[in-house]
Amino acid sequence: MAKVTVRANGPYLVEGAEIRDANGAVFPVEPGKPVALCRCGASQRKPFCDGSHLKIGFQAAETAASFTAK
């Protein structure tokens, strides 16, 4: 089962998931190791976080929004 942790003012930390692009190509990731995905939009390694959120002072509105799955 995949787990996504929303880091305060930082990336999405993803564990136990396969990461694919819009065409279905798999991004190579080390099995069993968490992956940080960019949430600020400034990373030069998209979709992965490169720490740019620290340089630009990214401030998230919230850590996670509540919703009901349908």
mmCIF file as gemmi writes it, N, C-alpha and C atoms, coordinates in Angstrom:
data_model
loop_
_atom_site.group_PDB
_atom_site.id
_atom_site.type_symbol
_atom_site.label_atom_id
_atom_site.label_alt_id
_atom_site.label_comp_id
_atom_site.label_asym_id
_atom_site.label_entity_id
_atom_site.label_seq_id
_atom_site.pdbx_PDB_ins_code
_atom_site.Cartn_x
_atom_site.Cartn_y
_atom_site.Cartn_z
_atom_site.occupancy
_atom_site.B_iso_or_equiv
_atom_site.pdbx_formal_charge
_atom_site.auth_seq_id
_atom_site.auth_asym_id
_atom_site.pdbx_PDB_model_num
ATOM 1 N N . MET Axp A 1 ? 0.844 -1.186 0 1 0 ? 1 A 1
ATOM 2 C CA . MET Axp A 1 ? 0 0 0 1 0 ? 1 A 1
ATOM 3 C C . MET Axp A 1 ? 0.889 1.249 0 1 0 ? 1 A 1
ATOM 4 N N . ALA Axp A 2 ? 0.537 2.187 -0.838 1 0 ? 2 A 1
ATOM 5 C CA . ALA Axp A 2 ? 1.299 3.429 -0.925 1 0 ? 2 A 1
ATOM 6 C C . ALA Axp A 2 ? 0.95 4.354 0.238 1 0 ? 2 A 1
ATOM 7 N N . LYS Axp A 3 ? 1.934 5.129 0.651 1 0 ? 3 A 1
ATOM 8 C CA . LYS Axp A 3 ? 1.743 6.111 1.722 1 0 ? 3 A 1
ATOM 9 C C . LYS Axp A 3 ? 2.301 7.44 1.224 1 0 ? 3 A 1
ATOM 10 N N . VAL Axp A 4 ? 1.519 8.518 1.356 1 0 ? 4 A 1
ATOM 11 C CA . VAL Axp A 4 ? 1.951 9.858 0.973 1 0 ? 4 A 1
ATOM 12 C C . VAL Axp A 4 ? 1.882 10.744 2.202 1 0 ? 4 A 1
ATOM 13 N N . THR Axp A 5 ? 3.005 11.354 2.547 1 0 ? 5 A 1
ATOM 14 C CA . THR Axp A 5 ? 3.067 12.275 3.678 1 0 ? 5 A 1
ATOM 15 C C . THR Axp A 5 ? 3.276 13.675 3.132 1 0 ? 5 A 1
ATOM 16 N N . VAL Axp A 6 ? 2.411 14.602 3.501 1 0 ? 6 A 1
ATOM 17 C CA . VAL Axp A 6 ? 2.529 15.997 3.068 1 0 ? 6 A 1
ATOM 18 C C . VAL Axp A 6 ? 3.421 16.705 4.072 1 0 ? 6 A 1
ATOM 19 N N . ARG Axp A 7 ? 4.614 17.101 3.643 1 0 ? 7 A 1
ATOM 20 C CA . ARG Axp A 7 ? 5.557 17.782 4.529 1 0 ? 7 A 1
ATOM 21 C C . ARG Axp A 7 ? 5.203 19.262 4.605 1 0 ? 7 A 1
ATOM 22 N N . ALA Axp A 8 ? 5.219 19.824 5.789 1 0 ? 8 A 1
ATOM 23 C CA . ALA Axp A 8 ? 4.901 21.246 5.978 1 0 ? 8 A 1
ATOM 24 C C . ALA Axp A 8 ? 5.85 22.099 5.149 1 0 ? 8 A 1
ATOM 25 N N . ASN Axp A 9 ? 5.301 22.894 4.242 1 0 ? 9 A 1
ATOM 26 C CA . ASN Axp A 9 ? 6.076 23.793 3.378 1 0 ? 9 A 1
ATOM 27 C C . ASN Axp A 9 ? 7.171 23.07 2.605 1 0 ? 9 A 1
ATOM 28 N N . GLY Axp A 10 ? 6.947 21.8 2.324 1 0 ? 10 A 1
ATOM 29 C CA . GLY Axp A 10 ? 7.944 21.013 1.607 1 0 ? 10 A 1
ATOM 30 C C . GLY Axp A 10 ? 7.287 20.038 0.647 1 0 ? 10 A 1
ATOM 31 N N . PRO Axp A 11 ? 8.008 18.987 0.279 1 0 ? 11 A 1
ATOM 32 C CA . PRO Axp A 11 ? 7.526 18.056 -0.74 1 0 ? 11 A 1
ATOM 33 C C . PRO Axp A 11 ? 6.503 17.054 -0.221 1 0 ? 11 A 1
ATOM 34 N N . TYR Axp A 12 ? 5.952 16.295 -1.154 1 0 ? 12 A 1
ATOM 35 C CA . TYR Axp A 12 ? 5.162 15.115 -0.825 1 0 ? 12 A 1
ATOM 36 C C . TYR Axp A 12 ? 6.159 13.973 -0.676 1 0 ? 12 A 1
ATOM 37 N N . LEU Axp A 13 ? 6.136 13.272 0.436 1 0 ? 13 A 1
ATOM 38 C CA . LEU Axp A 13 ? 7.008 12.132 0.655 1 0 ? 13 A 1
ATOM 39 C C . LEU Axp A 13 ? 6.202 10.877 0.348 1 0 ? 13 A 1
ATOM 40 N N . VAL Axp A 14 ? 6.627 10.124 -0.67 1 0 ? 14 A 1
ATOM 41 C CA . VAL Axp A 14 ? 5.878 8.967 -1.161 1 0 ? 14 A 1
ATOM 42 C C . VAL Axp A 14 ? 6.654 7.69 -0.857 1 0 ? 14 A 1
ATOM 43 N N . GLU Axp A 15 ? 5.942 6.713 -0.281 1 0 ? 15 A 1
ATOM 44 C CA . GLU Axp A 15 ? 6.555 5.423 0.027 1 0 ? 15 A 1
ATOM 45 C C . GLU Axp A 15 ? 5.687 4.309 -0.543 1 0 ? 15 A 1
ATOM 46 N N . GLY Axp A 16 ? 6.331 3.3 -1.094 1 0 ? 16 A 1
ATOM 47 C CA . GLY Axp A 16 ? 5.617 2.12 -1.572 1 0 ? 16 A 1
ATOM 48 C C . GLY Axp A 16 ? 4.787 2.315 -2.819 1 0 ? 16 A 1
ATOM 49 N N . ALA Axp A 17 ? 5.202 3.22 -3.705 1 0 ? 17 A 1
ATOM 50 C CA . ALA Axp A 17 ? 4.435 3.472 -4.932 1 0 ? 17 A 1
ATOM 51 C C . ALA Axp A 17 ? 5.366 3.511 -6.131 1 0 ? 17 A 1
ATOM 52 N N . GLU Axp A 18 ? 4.828 3.155 -7.279 1 0 ? 18 A 1
ATOM 53 C CA . GLU Axp A 18 ? 5.548 3.289 -8.541 1 0 ? 18 A 1
ATOM 54 C C . GLU Axp A 18 ? 5.217 4.669 -9.097 1 0 ? 18 A 1
ATOM 55 N N . ILE Axp A 19 ? 6.225 5.411 -9.516 1 0 ? 19 A 1
ATOM 56 C CA . ILE Axp A 19 ? 6.032 6.763 -10.036 1 0 ? 19 A 1
ATOM 57 C C . ILE Axp A 19 ? 6.084 6.706 -11.561 1 0 ? 19 A 1
ATOM 58 N N . ARG Axp A 20 ? 5.027 7.207 -12.224 1 0 ? 20 A 1
ATOM 59 C CA . ARG Axp A 20 ? 4.938 7.203 -13.691 1 0 ? 20 A 1
ATOM 60 C C . ARG Axp A 20 ? 4.683 8.615 -14.212 1 0 ? 20 A 1
ATOM 61 N N . ASP Axp A 21 ? 5.157 8.858 -15.444 1 0 ? 21 A 1
ATOM 62 C CA . ASP Axp A 21 ? 4.881 10.141 -16.075 1 0 ? 21 A 1
ATOM 63 C C . ASP Axp A 21 ? 3.544 10.076 -16.816 1 0 ? 21 A 1
ATOM 64 N N . ALA Axp A 22 ? 3.172 11.155 -17.492 1 0 ? 22 A 1
ATOM 65 C CA . ALA Axp A 22 ? 1.877 11.227 -18.176 1 0 ? 22 A 1
ATOM 66 C C . ALA Axp A 22 ? 1.732 10.21 -19.291 1 0 ? 22 A 1
ATOM 67 N N . ASN Axp A 23 ? 2.846 9.715 -19.829 1 0 ? 23 A 1
ATOM 68 C CA . ASN Axp A 23 ? 2.817 8.714 -20.89 1 0 ? 23 A 1
ATOM 69 C C . ASN Axp A 23 ? 2.897 7.286 -20.368 1 0 ? 23 A 1
ATOM 70 N N . GLY Axp A 24 ? 2.976 7.142 -19.05 1 0 ? 24 A 1
ATOM 71 C CA . GLY Axp A 24 ? 3.036 5.818 -18.448 1 0 ? 24 A 1
ATOM 72 C C . GLY Axp A 24 ? 4.44 5.285 -18.235 1 0 ? 24 A 1
ATOM 73 N N . ALA Axp A 25 ? 5.459 6.042 -18.622 1 0 ? 25 A 1
ATOM 74 C CA . ALA Axp A 25 ? 6.844 5.616 -18.41 1 0 ? 25 A 1
ATOM 75 C C . ALA Axp A 25 ? 7.165 5.667 -16.916 1 0 ? 25 A 1
ATOM 76 N N . VAL Axp A 26 ? 7.842 4.626 -16.446 1 0 ? 26 A 1
ATOM 77 C CA . VAL Axp A 26 ? 8.173 4.527 -15.023 1 0 ? 26 A 1
ATOM 78 C C . VAL Axp A 26 ? 9.454 5.297 -14.726 1 0 ? 26 A 1
ATOM 79 N N . PHE Axp A 27 ? 9.417 6.136 -13.668 1 0 ? 27 A 1
ATOM 80 C CA . PHE Axp A 27 ? 10.622 6.795 -13.188 1 0 ? 27 A 1
ATOM 81 C C . PHE Axp A 27 ? 11.368 5.787 -12.321 1 0 ? 27 A 1
ATOM 82 N N . PRO Axp A 28 ? 12.655 5.599 -12.554 1 0 ? 28 A 1
ATOM 83 C CA . PRO Axp A 28 ? 13.39 4.647 -11.72 1 0 ? 28 A 1
ATOM 84 C C . PRO Axp A 28 ? 13.573 5.191 -10.302 1 0 ? 28 A 1
ATOM 85 N N . VAL Axp A 29 ? 13.125 4.435 -9.34 1 0 ? 29 A 1
ATOM 86 C CA . VAL Axp A 29 ? 13.302 4.785 -7.928 1 0 ? 29 A 1
ATOM 87 C C . VAL Axp A 29 ? 13.798 3.54 -7.196 1 0 ? 29 A 1
ATOM 88 N N . GLU Axp A 30 ? 14.548 3.762 -6.142 1 0 ? 30 A 1
ATOM 89 C CA . GLU Axp A 30 ? 15.094 2.653 -5.36 1 0 ? 30 A 1
ATOM 90 C C . GLU Axp A 30 ? 13.978 1.998 -4.546 1 0 ? 30 A 1
ATOM 91 N N . PRO Axp A 31 ? 13.756 0.701 -4.749 1 0 ? 31 A 1
ATOM 92 C CA . PRO Axp A 31 ? 12.69 0.008 -4.012 1 0 ? 31 A 1
ATOM 93 C C . PRO Axp A 31 ? 12.877 0.133 -2.5 1 0 ? 31 A 1
ATOM 94 N N . GLY Axp A 32 ? 11.774 0.392 -1.809 1 0 ? 32 A 1
ATOM 95 C CA . GLY Axp A 32 ? 11.809 0.5 -0.358 1 0 ? 32 A 1
ATOM 96 C C . GLY Axp A 32 ? 12.296 1.831 0.182 1 0 ? 32 A 1
ATOM 97 N N . LYS Axp A 33 ? 12.709 2.724 -0.692 1 0 ? 33 A 1
ATOM 98 C CA . LYS Axp A 33 ? 13.2 4.036 -0.258 1 0 ? 33 A 1
ATOM 99 C C . LYS Axp A 33 ? 12.154 5.094 -0.568 1 0 ? 33 A 1
ATOM 100 N N . PRO Axp A 34 ? 11.841 5.971 0.397 1 0 ? 34 A 1
ATOM 101 C CA . PRO Axp A 34 ? 10.866 7.041 0.128 1 0 ? 34 A 1
ATOM 102 C C . PRO Axp A 34 ? 11.369 7.993 -0.958 1 0 ? 34 A 1
ATOM 103 N N . VAL Axp A 35 ? 10.426 8.589 -1.693 1 0 ? 35 A 1
ATOM 104 C CA . VAL Axp A 35 ? 10.724 9.533 -2.761 1 0 ? 35 A 1
ATOM 105 C C . VAL Axp A 35 ? 10.043 10.853 -2.425 1 0 ? 35 A 1
ATOM 106 N N . ALA Axp A 36 ? 10.759 11.962 -2.589 1 0 ? 36 A 1
ATOM 107 C CA . ALA Axp A 36 ? 10.191 13.29 -2.348 1 0 ? 36 A 1
ATOM 108 C C . ALA Axp A 36 ? 9.772 13.901 -3.679 1 0 ? 36 A 1
ATOM 109 N N . LEU Axp A 37 ? 8.484 14.215 -3.808 1 0 ? 37 A 1
ATOM 110 C CA . LEU Axp A 37 ? 7.958 14.828 -5.027 1 0 ? 37 A 1
ATOM 111 C C . LEU Axp A 37 ? 7.744 16.32 -4.803 1 0 ? 37 A 1
ATOM 112 N N . CYS Axp A 38 ? 8.142 17.118 -5.807 1 0 ? 38 A 1
ATOM 113 C CA . CYS Axp A 38 ? 8.036 18.575 -5.734 1 0 ? 38 A 1
ATOM 114 C C . CYS Axp A 38 ? 6.579 19.013 -5.582 1 0 ? 38 A 1
ATOM 115 N N . ARG Axp A 39 ? 6.379 19.991 -4.733 1 0 ? 39 A 1
ATOM 116 C CA . ARG Axp A 39 ? 5.054 20.572 -4.541 1 0 ? 39 A 1
ATOM 117 C C . ARG Axp A 39 ? 5.078 22.077 -4.77 1 0 ? 39 A 1
ATOM 118 N N . CYS Axp A 40 ? 6.283 22.677 -4.799 1 0 ? 40 A 1
ATOM 119 C CA . CYS Axp A 40 ? 6.379 24.132 -4.945 1 0 ? 40 A 1
ATOM 120 C C . CYS Axp A 40 ? 6.446 24.571 -6.408 1 0 ? 40 A 1
ATOM 121 N N . GLY Axp A 41 ? 6.815 23.661 -7.312 1 0 ? 41 A 1
ATOM 122 C CA . GLY Axp A 41 ? 6.909 23.988 -8.733 1 0 ? 41 A 1
ATOM 123 C C . GLY Axp A 41 ? 8.252 24.53 -9.174 1 0 ? 41 A 1
ATOM 124 N N . ALA Axp A 42 ? 9.205 24.705 -8.258 1 0 ? 42 A 1
ATOM 125 C CA . ALA Axp A 42 ? 10.487 25.315 -8.608 1 0 ? 42 A 1
ATOM 126 C C . ALA Axp A 42 ? 11.615 24.311 -8.829 1 0 ? 42 A 1
ATOM 127 N N . SER Axp A 43 ? 11.392 23.043 -8.574 1 0 ? 43 A 1
ATOM 128 C CA . SER Axp A 43 ? 12.448 22.031 -8.705 1 0 ? 43 A 1
ATOM 129 C C . SER Axp A 43 ? 12.955 21.943 -10.134 1 0 ? 43 A 1
ATOM 130 N N . GLN Axp A 44 ? 14.251 21.773 -10.282 1 0 ? 44 A 1
ATOM 131 C CA . GLN Axp A 44 ? 14.863 21.547 -11.59 1 0 ? 44 A 1
ATOM 132 C C . GLN Axp A 44 ? 14.901 20.056 -11.908 1 0 ? 44 A 1
ATOM 133 N N . ARG Axp A 45 ? 14.411 19.209 -10.987 1 0 ? 45 A 1
ATOM 134 C CA . ARG Axp A 45 ? 14.401 17.754 -11.166 1 0 ? 45 A 1
ATOM 135 C C . ARG Axp A 45 ? 12.984 17.197 -11.144 1 0 ? 45 A 1
ATOM 136 N N . LYS Axp A 46 ? 11.999 17.977 -11.56 1 0 ? 46 A 1
ATOM 137 C CA . LYS Axp A 46 ? 10.602 17.544 -11.528 1 0 ? 46 A 1
ATOM 138 C C . LYS Axp A 46 ? 10.457 16.163 -12.141 1 0 ? 46 A 1
ATOM 139 N N . PRO Axp A 47 ? 9.663 15.311 -11.563 1 0 ? 47 A 1
ATOM 140 C CA . PRO Axp A 47 ? 8.714 15.558 -10.5 1 0 ? 47 A 1
ATOM 141 C C . PRO Axp A 47 ? 9.336 15.469 -9.109 1 0 ? 47 A 1
ATOM 142 N N . PHE Axp A 48 ? 10.661 15.255 -9.03 1 0 ? 48 A 1
ATOM 143 C CA . PHE Axp A 48 ? 11.305 15.063 -7.739 1 0 ? 48 A 1
ATOM 144 C C . PHE Axp A 48 ? 11.719 16.391 -7.11 1 0 ? 48 A 1
ATOM 145 N N . CYS Axp A 49 ? 11.733 16.427 -5.799 1 0 ? 49 A 1
ATOM 146 C CA . CYS Axp A 49 ? 12.138 17.614 -5.039 1 0 ? 49 A 1
ATOM 147 C C . CYS Axp A 49 ? 13.652 17.745 -5.078 1 0 ? 49 A 1
ATOM 148 N N . ASP Axp A 50 ? 14.138 18.968 -5.261 1 0 ? 50 A 1
ATOM 149 C CA . ASP Axp A 50 ? 15.577 19.229 -5.198 1 0 ? 50 A 1
ATOM 150 C C . ASP Axp A 50 ? 15.917 20.244 -4.105 1 0 ? 50 A 1
ATOM 151 N N . GLY Axp A 51 ? 14.952 20.544 -3.245 1 0 ? 51 A 1
ATOM 152 C CA . GLY Axp A 51 ? 15.18 21.491 -2.153 1 0 ? 51 A 1
ATOM 153 C C . GLY Axp A 51 ? 14.902 22.935 -2.525 1 0 ? 51 A 1
ATOM 154 N N . SER Axp A 52 ? 14.434 23.193 -3.735 1 0 ? 52 A 1
ATOM 155 C CA . SER Axp A 52 ? 14.173 24.574 -4.178 1 0 ? 52 A 1
ATOM 156 C C . SER Axp A 52 ? 13.161 25.287 -3.287 1 0 ? 52 A 1
ATOM 157 N N . HIS Axp A 53 ? 12.255 24.54 -2.648 1 0 ? 53 A 1
ATOM 158 C CA . HIS Axp A 53 ? 11.25 25.171 -1.778 1 0 ? 53 A 1
ATOM 159 C C . HIS Axp A 53 ? 11.917 25.976 -0.665 1 0 ? 53 A 1
ATOM 160 N N . LEU Axp A 54 ? 13.088 25.53 -0.22 1 0 ? 54 A 1
ATOM 161 C CA . LEU Axp A 54 ? 13.814 26.263 0.826 1 0 ? 54 A 1
ATOM 162 C C . LEU Axp A 54 ? 14.364 27.579 0.292 1 0 ? 54 A 1
ATOM 163 N N . LYS Axp A 55 ? 14.866 27.56 -0.949 1 0 ? 55 A 1
ATOM 164 C CA . LYS Axp A 55 ? 15.464 28.755 -1.561 1 0 ? 55 A 1
ATOM 165 C C . LYS Axp A 55 ? 14.43 29.817 -1.884 1 0 ? 55 A 1
ATOM 166 N N . ILE Axp A 56 ? 13.214 29.379 -2.279 1 0 ? 56 A 1
ATOM 167 C CA . ILE Axp A 56 ? 12.197 30.353 -2.689 1 0 ? 56 A 1
ATOM 168 C C . ILE Axp A 56 ? 11.245 30.726 -1.56 1 0 ? 56 A 1
ATOM 169 N N . GLY Axp A 57 ? 11.394 30.078 -0.403 1 0 ? 57 A 1
ATOM 170 C CA . GLY Axp A 57 ? 10.529 30.391 0.739 1 0 ? 57 A 1
ATOM 171 C C . GLY Axp A 57 ? 9.106 29.904 0.556 1 0 ? 57 A 1
ATOM 172 N N . PHE Axp A 58 ? 8.94 28.742 -0.081 1 0 ? 58 A 1
ATOM 173 C CA . PHE Axp A 58 ? 7.611 28.176 -0.32 1 0 ? 58 A 1
ATOM 174 C C . PHE Axp A 58 ? 6.813 28.055 0.971 1 0 ? 58 A 1
ATOM 175 N N . GLN Axp A 59 ? 5.592 28.548 0.949 1 0 ? 59 A 1
ATOM 176 C CA . GLN Axp A 59 ? 4.678 28.471 2.087 1 0 ? 59 A 1
ATOM 177 C C . GLN Axp A 59 ? 3.382 27.827 1.616 1 0 ? 59 A 1
ATOM 178 N N . ALA Axp A 60 ? 3.094 26.638 2.111 1 0 ? 60 A 1
ATOM 179 C CA . ALA Axp A 60 ? 1.864 25.944 1.735 1 0 ? 60 A 1
ATOM 180 C C . ALA Axp A 60 ? 0.691 26.51 2.519 1 0 ? 60 A 1
ATOM 181 N N . ALA Axp A 61 ? -0.477 26.514 1.904 1 0 ? 61 A 1
ATOM 182 C CA . ALA Axp A 61 ? -1.68 26.995 2.576 1 0 ? 61 A 1
ATOM 183 C C . ALA Axp A 61 ? -2.087 26.05 3.703 1 0 ? 61 A 1
ATOM 184 N N . GLU Axp A 62 ? -1.866 24.751 3.488 1 0 ? 62 A 1
ATOM 185 C CA . GLU Axp A 62 ? -2.208 23.757 4.499 1 0 ? 62 A 1
ATOM 186 C C . GLU Axp A 62 ? -1.321 22.54 4.264 1 0 ? 62 A 1
ATOM 187 N N . THR Axp A 63 ? -1.35 21.583 5.196 1 0 ? 63 A 1
ATOM 188 C CA . THR Axp A 63 ? -0.54 20.39 5.023 1 0 ? 63 A 1
ATOM 189 C C . THR Axp A 63 ? -1.318 19.315 4.257 1 0 ? 63 A 1
ATOM 190 N N . ALA Axp A 64 ? -2.605 19.213 4.47 1 0 ? 64 A 1
ATOM 191 C CA . ALA Axp A 64 ? -3.425 18.25 3.729 1 0 ? 64 A 1
ATOM 192 C C . ALA Axp A 64 ? -4.877 18.695 3.809 1 0 ? 64 A 1
ATOM 193 N N . ALA Axp A 65 ? -5.563 18.65 2.69 1 0 ? 65 A 1
ATOM 194 C CA . ALA Axp A 65 ? -6.97 19.015 2.655 1 0 ? 65 A 1
ATOM 195 C C . ALA Axp A 65 ? -7.827 17.807 2.991 1 0 ? 65 A 1
ATOM 196 N N . SER Axp A 66 ? -8.905 18.016 3.677 1 0 ? 66 A 1
ATOM 197 C CA . SER Axp A 66 ? -9.837 16.932 3.987 1 0 ? 66 A 1
ATOM 198 C C . SER Axp A 66 ? -10.776 16.75 2.818 1 0 ? 66 A 1
ATOM 199 N N . PHE Axp A 67 ? -11.08 15.484 2.515 1 0 ? 67 A 1
ATOM 200 C CA . PHE Axp A 67 ? -12.053 15.207 1.468 1 0 ? 67 A 1
ATOM 201 C C . PHE Axp A 67 ? -12.661 13.828 1.716 1 0 ? 67 A 1
ATOM 202 N N . THR Axp A 68 ? -13.747 13.575 1.059 1 0 ? 68 A 1
ATOM 203 C CA . THR Axp A 68 ? -14.394 12.269 1.134 1 0 ? 68 A 1
ATOM 204 C C . THR Axp A 68 ? -14.29 11.63 -0.232 1 0 ? 68 A 1
ATOM 205 N N . ALA Axp A 69 ? -13.675 10.453 -0.293 1 0 ? 69 A 1
ATOM 206 C CA . ALA Axp A 69 ? -13.536 9.738 -1.559 1 0 ? 69 A 1
ATOM 207 C C . ALA Axp A 69 ? -14.911 9.268 -2.028 1 0 ? 69 A 1
ATOM 208 N N . LYS Axp A 70 ? -15.145 9.359 -3.331 1 0 ? 70 A 1
ATOM 209 C CA . LYS Axp A 70 ? -16.437 8.953 -3.886 1 0 ? 70 A 1
ATOM 210 C C . LYS Axp A 70 ? -16.247 7.803 -4.83 1 0 ? 70 A 1
